Amino acid sequence: MPNTCDDANVCTTDFCTPPAVGCGHLNNALTCDDGNAATNGDSCSGGKCMGFTRDAKLTLIAGENPSLAALPAAGDARTDGTSVRASLINMDPTRFPAGCTGALITVGGISGTATVTPFAAQAAPLVRATAIHFLAPGTVAAGSTAQIRLSCTVGGIGHSTRWSGVVANAPAPCTPTTCAAKGLNCGTIPDGCGGTLTCGVCTAPQTCGGGGVANICGVCTPTTCAAKGLNCGTIPDGCGGTLTCGVCTAPQTCGGGGVANVCGVGAPAPATALLTLTATGRAGETVSSTPAGLSVPVGTTGSASFSVGTSITLRDINGRSVIWSGVCNSGGVKTPSCTFTLNAASSETANVQ
């Protein structure tokens, strides 16, 4: 049988070389399962799987960017509560070759050194890179600083890079809900963890939500005009159809009483009365009303209708004194304004002083 070179380790990328060499196994950074329900973000480094309860995404803060041309370098530091891991992947092997021993790692109070190793940045087609992998027993608290410093010399030329980040607590693992747990049997719902669940399809004549409950199969029962207390016009029946509830008899109209689809007679329009104002006296002045309606220059007469019972105030717009006579009478006394209630058609004369 042909040699598949499969070492059964998800954290290595397996490949075959000419028979004189045989199989190769490069460490990768694939997602994996560390078997620990208390951790998140399980991923490979150094050929081993590890999740985290706290982690830090490291960023380049000094020196060269060690990335391959098409695959950016990525730094990570984490703890699962019993071990601490730091890694820097997808490095250019021409500047940071395997075997370089110039890596210094610090994660909180844990520190050490590491050697650059071969790494598979991509499996198909295989892209070779280099990486740093550091693993030590212990744990670190949230807020701890994580740093990777790397210096390598190639052909007499020095290359260095420095990465840093701050360790933070991981969010609690999310357990998706199920359609059964929600008692639902049709349509789609969110799973509570950012995904979507498909709960099933209904069999006719049932429809999804037809019984009035979302995501549960049921048969829709149309409403009636009587059940809604309506007696005119058209309304939806709640099942995709339309109901005709009747026609009103004059003088009633549909909705005339202020309730949609119920026959009624609207309130009569409020009665109005006409107020006629004549302005005399000082030329160039104008007498106006509050509420608005009248604005009468001296030497003219104007009229406006107001609702019966309206309280009206008349005054000269420039605040001059006026002798009022008519529906509002100042008894020959000069006053700046005159206020009265309009109960019927009336007239007023304003003599501006």
C-alpha positions as CSV (number, residue, x, y, z in Angstrom):
1,M,0.0,0.0,0.0
2,P,1.2,3.5,-0.6
3,N,2.6,5.4,2.3
4,T,0.2,8.1,3.3
5,C,2.6,9.6,5.9
6,D,-0.3,10.3,8.2
7,D,0.9,10.4,11.8
8,A,-2.7,10.9,13.1
9,N,-1.7,14.2,14.7
10,V,-4.0,17.1,13.6
11,C,-1.2,19.5,14.8
12,T,1.3,18.4,12.1
13,T,1.1,18.8,8.4
14,D,2.2,15.5,6.8
15,F,3.9,15.2,3.5
16,C,5.9,12.7,1.5
17,T,9.4,13.3,0.1
18,P,11.5,11.1,-2.3
19,P,12.0,7.6,-0.9
20,A,15.5,8.4,0.2
21,V,14.0,10.8,2.8
22,G,10.5,9.5,3.4
23,C,7.7,11.2,5.3
24,G,7.9,14.7,6.8
25,H,5.8,16.2,9.6
26,L,5.7,20.0,10.0
27,N,4.0,21.7,13.0
28,N,1.0,23.8,12.1
29,A,-1.5,26.2,13.8
30,L,-4.7,24.5,12.9
31,T,-7.8,24.5,15.1
32,C,-8.1,21.4,17.3
33,D,-9.8,20.1,20.4
34,D,-7.8,19.8,23.6
35,G,-10.6,17.8,25.3
36,N,-11.0,20.5,28.0
37,A,-14.5,21.9,28.1
38,A,-13.3,24.8,30.2
39,T,-11.1,26.3,27.4
40,N,-11.8,28.2,24.3
41,G,-10.0,28.8,21.0
42,D,-8.1,25.5,20.9
43,S,-5.3,25.6,18.4
44,C,-2.0,23.8,17.5
45,S,1.5,24.9,18.3
46,G,4.7,22.8,18.6
47,G,2.7,19.8,17.4
48,K,0.3,19.9,20.4
49,C,-3.2,21.2,20.9
50,M,-4.0,23.7,23.6
51,G,-7.0,26.0,24.4
52,F,-7.1,28.9,26.8
53,T,-8.8,30.4,29.8
54,R,-6.9,33.6,29.2
55,D,-5.0,34.7,26.2
56,A,-3.2,37.6,24.5
57,K,-3.1,38.4,20.8
58,L,0.4,39.7,20.2
59,T,1.2,42.6,17.9
60,L,4.5,43.8,16.3
61,I,5.9,46.7,18.4
62,A,9.5,46.9,17.2
63,G,12.0,45.6,14.6
64,E,11.2,43.8,11.3
65,N,7.9,42.4,10.3
66,P,8.9,38.7,10.0
67,S,5.9,37.7,7.8
68,L,6.0,35.7,4.6
69,A,5.1,37.6,1.5
70,A,1.4,36.3,1.4
71,L,0.9,35.0,4.9
72,P,1.1,37.4,7.8
73,A,2.9,36.5,11.0
74,A,0.8,36.0,14.0
75,G,1.7,36.0,17.7
76,D,-0.2,34.4,20.6
77,A,0.2,33.8,24.3
78,R,-2.2,31.8,26.4
79,T,-2.8,29.8,29.6
80,D,-5.2,26.9,30.1
81,G,-4.8,27.2,33.9
82,T,-1.9,24.7,34.2
83,S,0.4,25.6,31.3
84,V,1.6,28.8,29.6
85,R,2.2,28.8,25.8
86,A,3.6,31.5,23.5
87,S,4.0,31.3,19.7
88,L,4.9,33.3,16.7
89,I,4.1,31.7,13.3
90,N,4.4,32.3,9.6
91,M,7.9,33.7,9.8
92,D,10.2,34.1,6.7
93,P,12.8,31.4,7.0
94,T,15.3,33.4,4.9
95,R,15.6,36.0,7.8
96,F,14.5,33.9,10.7
97,P,15.7,30.4,9.9
98,A,15.1,27.2,11.8
99,G,17.7,26.6,14.4
100,C,18.0,30.3,15.4
101,T,18.3,30.3,19.2
102,G,17.8,34.0,19.8
103,A,14.2,34.0,21.2
104,L,13.4,35.4,24.6
105,I,9.8,34.9,25.9
106,T,8.1,36.5,28.9
107,V,4.5,35.8,29.9
108,G,3.7,37.5,33.2
109,G,6.2,36.0,35.7
110,I,7.1,33.1,33.5
111,S,10.1,33.5,31.1
112,G,12.4,31.4,29.0
113,T,14.0,30.9,25.7
114,A,13.0,29.1,22.5
115,T,14.5,28.0,19.2
116,V,13.0,28.7,15.8
117,T,11.6,25.6,14.2
118,P,10.2,24.6,10.8
119,F,6.5,25.3,10.3
120,A,3.8,24.7,7.7
121,A,2.1,28.0,7.0
122,Q,-0.1,26.3,4.4
123,A,-0.8,22.6,3.7
124,A,-1.9,22.6,0.1
125,P,0.1,23.6,-1.7
126,L,2.7,23.3,1.1
127,V,4.2,26.6,2.2
128,R,7.2,26.3,4.4
129,A,7.8,28.9,7.1
130,T,9.3,29.0,10.6
131,A,7.8,29.5,14.0
132,I,8.6,29.9,17.7
133,H,6.9,27.6,20.2
134,F,7.3,28.1,24.0
135,L,5.6,25.9,26.6
136,A,6.1,26.0,30.4
137,P,4.1,24.8,33.4
138,G,2.1,27.4,35.4
139,T,-0.5,30.1,34.8
140,V,-0.7,33.9,34.6
141,A,-3.3,36.4,35.7
142,A,-5.3,38.6,33.4
143,G,-3.5,41.9,32.8
144,S,-0.1,40.2,32.5
145,T,2.2,41.4,29.7
146,A,3.4,38.8,27.2
147,Q,6.4,39.5,24.9
148,I,8.4,37.7,22.3
149,R,11.9,39.0,21.3
150,L,13.7,37.3,18.5
151,S,17.1,38.1,17.0
152,C,18.7,36.0,14.2
153,T,21.8,36.6,12.1
154,V,21.9,35.3,8.5
155,G,25.0,35.8,6.3
156,G,26.3,38.4,8.8
157,I,23.1,40.5,8.7
158,G,21.1,40.8,11.9
159,H,17.3,40.5,11.9
160,S,15.2,41.2,14.9
161,T,11.5,41.4,15.8
162,R,9.5,42.2,19.0
163,W,5.9,41.3,19.7
164,S,3.8,42.2,22.7
165,G,0.2,41.9,24.2
166,V,-1.8,41.8,27.4
167,V,-3.4,38.7,28.7
168,A,-7.2,38.9,29.1
169,N,-9.8,36.5,30.4
170,A,-11.6,34.4,27.7
171,P,-15.3,34.6,27.4
172,A,-17.2,31.7,29.0
173,P,-17.7,28.9,26.6
174,C,-21.1,29.1,24.8
175,T,-23.4,26.1,24.7
176,P,-25.8,26.4,21.7
177,T,-29.5,25.8,22.5
178,T,-31.6,23.3,20.5
179,C,-35.0,23.4,18.8
180,A,-36.2,20.7,21.2
181,A,-35.0,22.7,24.2
182,K,-37.1,25.6,23.0
183,G,-40.1,23.4,22.1
184,L,-40.0,24.6,18.5
185,N,-40.5,22.5,15.4
186,C,-40.3,24.7,12.3
187,G,-38.4,27.6,10.7
188,T,-35.0,28.9,11.8
189,I,-33.9,30.4,15.2
190,P,-30.6,31.7,16.6
191,D,-28.7,29.1,18.6
192,G,-27.6,31.7,21.2
193,C,-23.9,31.4,20.2
194,G,-23.9,33.3,16.9
195,G,-25.2,30.4,14.8
196,T,-28.6,29.4,13.4
197,L,-30.8,26.4,13.9
198,T,-33.2,24.9,11.4
199,C,-36.1,23.4,13.4
200,G,-38.1,21.7,10.6
201,V,-40.8,22.1,8.0
202,C,-44.6,21.8,8.6
203,T,-46.9,19.4,6.8
204,A,-50.0,21.0,5.1
205,P,-52.5,22.2,6.1
206,Q,-50.2,23.4,9.0
207,T,-47.9,26.3,8.5
208,C,-45.0,27.6,10.6
209,G,-46.5,29.8,13.2
210,G,-50.0,29.2,11.7
211,G,-51.5,28.6,15.2
212,G,-50.3,31.9,16.4
213,V,-47.0,30.8,18.0
214,A,-43.8,31.5,16.1
215,N,-41.7,28.5,15.0
216,I,-44.5,26.0,15.9
217,C,-46.5,24.2,13.3
218,G,-50.2,25.0,13.5
219,V,-53.4,25.6,11.5
220,C,-54.4,29.3,11.3
221,T,-58.0,30.1,12.4
222,P,-59.3,33.3,10.8
223,T,-60.7,35.9,13.1
224,T,-64.1,37.5,12.5
225,C,-65.5,41.0,12.5
226,A,-67.7,40.2,15.5
227,A,-64.7,38.9,17.4
228,K,-62.9,42.2,16.8
229,G,-66.0,44.2,17.6
230,L,-66.0,45.8,14.1
231,N,-68.9,46.5,11.8
232,C,-67.7,48.3,8.7
233,G,-64.9,48.4,6.1
234,T,-62.3,45.6,5.5
235,I,-59.7,44.1,7.9
236,P,-57.1,41.3,7.5
237,D,-58.4,37.9,8.9
238,G,-55.0,37.0,10.4
239,C,-54.4,34.2,8.0
240,G,-53.6,36.0,4.8
241,G,-57.2,36.8,3.8
242,T,-59.5,39.8,4.1
243,L,-62.9,40.3,5.9
244,T,-65.6,42.7,4.9
245,C,-67.3,43.9,8.0
246,G,-70.2,45.9,6.6
247,V,-71.5,49.3,5.5
248,C,-72.7,52.1,7.7
249,T,-76.1,53.8,7.5
250,A,-76.1,57.6,7.1
251,P,-75.4,59.8,8.9
252,Q,-72.9,57.4,10.3
253,T,-69.7,56.7,8.4
254,C,-67.0,54.0,8.9
255,G,-64.7,55.3,11.6
256,G,-66.7,58.5,11.9
257,G,-66.8,58.3,15.6
258,G,-63.0,58.1,15.8
259,V,-62.7,54.2,16.0
260,A,-61.4,52.5,12.8
261,N,-63.9,50.0,11.2
262,V,-66.7,51.0,13.6
263,C,-69.7,53.0,12.4
264,G,-70.1,56.4,14.1
265,V,-71.0,60.1,13.8
266,G,-68.2,62.5,14.2
267,A,-68.4,65.4,16.6
268,P,-69.9,68.5,15.0
269,A,-67.5,71.2,14.0
270,P,-67.2,73.9,16.7
271,A,-69.5,76.9,16.2
272,T,-67.7,80.1,15.1
273,A,-68.5,83.8,15.3
274,L,-67.3,86.7,13.3
275,L,-65.4,89.5,14.9
276,T,-65.1,92.8,13.0
277,L,-62.4,95.2,14.1
278,T,-62.1,98.9,13.0
279,A,-58.9,100.7,13.8
280,T,-58.9,104.5,14.1
281,G,-56.6,107.2,15.5
282,R,-52.8,107.4,15.1
283,A,-51.7,106.7,11.5
284,G,-49.1,104.0,10.9
285,E,-50.3,101.8,13.8
286,T,-51.8,98.3,13.6
287,V,-54.1,96.5,16.0
288,S,-53.8,92.7,16.1
289,S,-55.5,89.8,17.9
290,T,-54.3,86.9,20.1
291,P,-55.1,84.2,19.0
292,A,-54.0,85.3,15.5
293,G,-56.6,86.2,13.0
294,L,-56.8,89.9,12.9
295,S,-54.1,92.5,12.0
296,V,-55.9,95.8,11.1
297,P,-53.9,99.0,10.2
298,V,-55.4,102.3,11.4
299,G,-57.9,103.6,8.9
300,T,-59.1,100.2,7.9
301,T,-61.6,97.5,9.0
302,G,-60.9,93.7,9.1
303,S,-62.9,90.6,10.1
304,A,-62.0,87.1,11.2
305,S,-63.9,84.1,12.5
306,F,-63.1,82.5,15.9
307,S,-64.6,79.5,17.8
308,V,-67.4,80.5,20.0
309,G,-66.1,80.8,23.6
310,T,-62.6,81.9,22.5
311,S,-60.8,84.4,24.8
312,I,-59.4,87.1,22.6
313,T,-56.9,89.9,23.4
314,L,-56.6,92.9,21.1
315,R,-53.6,95.3,21.3
316,D,-51.6,97.8,19.3
317,I,-48.5,96.0,18.0
318,N,-46.2,98.8,19.2
319,G,-47.7,98.9,22.7
320,R,-49.5,102.2,22.3
321,S,-52.6,103.0,24.5
322,V,-56.0,102.5,22.9
323,I,-59.5,103.6,23.7
324,W,-61.7,100.5,23.1
325,S,-65.4,100.4,22.3
326,G,-67.7,97.7,21.2
327,V,-67.7,94.1,22.4
328,C,-64.7,95.1,24.6
329,N,-65.2,98.5,26.1
330,S,-62.6,100.5,28.1
331,G,-65.1,103.1,29.1
332,G,-63.1,105.9,27.5
333,V,-60.0,104.9,29.4
334,K,-56.7,104.4,27.5
335,T,-55.4,100.9,27.9
336,P,-52.7,98.9,25.9
337,S,-55.0,95.9,25.4
338,C,-58.5,94.6,25.8
339,T,-59.5,91.0,26.6
340,F,-63.0,89.4,26.2
341,T,-64.8,86.2,25.4
342,L,-66.4,86.0,21.9
343,N,-69.8,84.4,22.3
344,A,-71.5,85.7,19.1
345,A,-70.8,87.8,16.1
346,S,-69.4,91.1,17.4
347,S,-67.7,94.3,16.4
348,E,-65.0,96.4,18.0
349,T,-63.4,99.8,17.5
350,A,-59.9,100.6,18.5
351,N,-58.9,104.2,18.7
352,V,-55.1,104.3,18.8
353,Q,-53.7,107.2,20.8
